[in-house]
Amino acid sequence: MSKVVVAKDLYLGYKNETIIEKGSFSLNSGDFVFLTGASGSGKTTIIRNLYGELKAKSGYLNIGGFDMMKISKSRLTYLRRHIGIVFQDYKLIREWTIEKNVRLPLMIAGINEDIQHKKVSKLLSQVKLAHRADKYPYELSGGEQQRAAVIRAIINEPVLILADEPTGNLDEYSAKLVMELFQFAHELGITVLIATHHLPQTFDIPYRHIHIEGKKIYEVS
Amino acid sequence: MKYLKSHIFLIFALVSILFSIEAYLVFNKIVSTYETKIAKNYTMIIVSKTKIEKLNFDNISKIEQINIENSLENIQKQLKNFDINKIKAKLPYFYKLHFKKYPTPSEIKKLETNLLENPNIKRVESFRQNQNQTYNLLLIIKLVTTIFMIIILFISFLLIVKQLEVWRFEHSERMYIMELFGAPFWFRSAILLKLAIIDSLLSIAIIFGIIEYVINSDMYQKLLSQLQISVDISIFQDLAMFLVISLGISLVATFIVIFSKKDEIV
């Protein structure tokens, strides 16, 4: 099984503060991984490091064959086209409709516009959001916005999906629907890493569990 | 309406800048046309014992001898004992000096001094006082238009800074989200660049309207006819300059927003 992410002895932090010490972990292709830890333990820091917004102080990080310690801006831009990102606050573009928001990765990839519309329409129907396609994010509930955000992350079938507390703002039912979407992504063969406070009570598919405590990263068996 | 709200400051600032520059150019054109006109009318009189063919001063366009025959003949008609030939032999030569461009008071003073150093030149009449008043008036007009332009440019600069803050707030999140999904620079900036270009073109269209209205207005035409000058102003001649200034300012503003957005987010 090929490695999508390889992290060795990572030191992460902000200015003089170290959040993660000697963090090592790896994600295999097709893995479904929960990253847990208390508030402020460093989950978001790891996610930010993985999508290239925060550079590690030292160590080694390789994503999809790219050395993240030495990656150039243009290569990072290219790599990000193969990573889907989901945030707790959805990060949908306010002035765009849901359809256009979901279409964003396809627009960036330069896919034919007809194909873009067909693909978005199909996925929105699948998650029962087709009737909301022409609405703006502020016209949707939190759960609907997050489902749209997950669809946006999935739509161009990236290698890796990173989700930072994707159900943190949602009620139980909406959270369940969102988790089902991540399972759908997993079925497509996408590697999924979800940073969350708590593991879901029930989960239908086998998953790995990585935990952060005392600035260290542990694999929970 | 939403677009206008979000762009009104930049459009207003661009229109102000273009208008003040055009006003400055038009005023300068009027003043220099008027200067040329009064330079044509302005002459200096010199009285010389000998004939003058040439004077070594750059600004002098022509040395014209004043014909006094008619005046002498008139006098002869009135005075019976007037011997015109005797008088003629004793009279000096009178000349009018014409200038290429309107001389400054200091140029006139210098010329006057230099001419009087010549022992053959008996008298120089420069009408300096009248000339000084006119010249100072032109200087004041030039100064006022320059100050006007500087004030407008300063206020417009403040408006652009204000607009940049609005844009930074409005567009930074969208560009950040696009960046997260690997959008290249031109993709992220396309909307802002498009808006900047539209704002520039809109400003040029507005300024065309305003200036066309002003130069065709009765007030402006009356002013020119009072000054007895005709100034050929075609806004189309300034189109390239307007395009460069307007697009330059709005694109620089846009790039400032594009490159400064990261600090807001992280």
HADDOCK unambig.tbl for C-alpha pairs under 7 A between the chains (distance, minus, plus):
assign (segid A and resid 77 and name CA) (segid B and resid 182 and name CA) 4.39 0.50 0.50
assign (segid A and resid 77 and name CA) (segid B and resid 183 and name CA) 6.67 0.50 0.50
assign (segid A and resid 77 and name CA) (segid B and resid 184 and name CA) 6.64 0.50 0.50
assign (segid A and resid 78 and name CA) (segid B and resid 182 and name CA) 5.90 0.50 0.50
assign (segid A and resid 80 and name CA) (segid B and resid 180 and name CA) 6.52 0.50 0.50
assign (segid A and resid 80 and name CA) (segid B and resid 181 and name CA) 5.43 0.50 0.50
assign (segid A and resid 80 and name CA) (segid B and resid 182 and name CA) 4.58 0.50 0.50
assign (segid A and resid 81 and name CA) (segid B and resid 181 and name CA) 5.50 0.50 0.50
assign (segid A and resid 81 and name CA) (segid B and resid 182 and name CA) 4.74 0.50 0.50
assign (segid A and resid 91 and name CA) (segid B and resid 177 and name CA) 6.74 0.50 0.50
assign (segid A and resid 93 and name CA) (segid B and resid 174 and name CA) 5.63 0.50 0.50
assign (segid A and resid 105 and name CA) (segid B and resid 181 and name CA) 6.23 0.50 0.50
assign (segid A and resid 108 and name CA) (segid B and resid 183 and name CA) 5.49 0.50 0.50
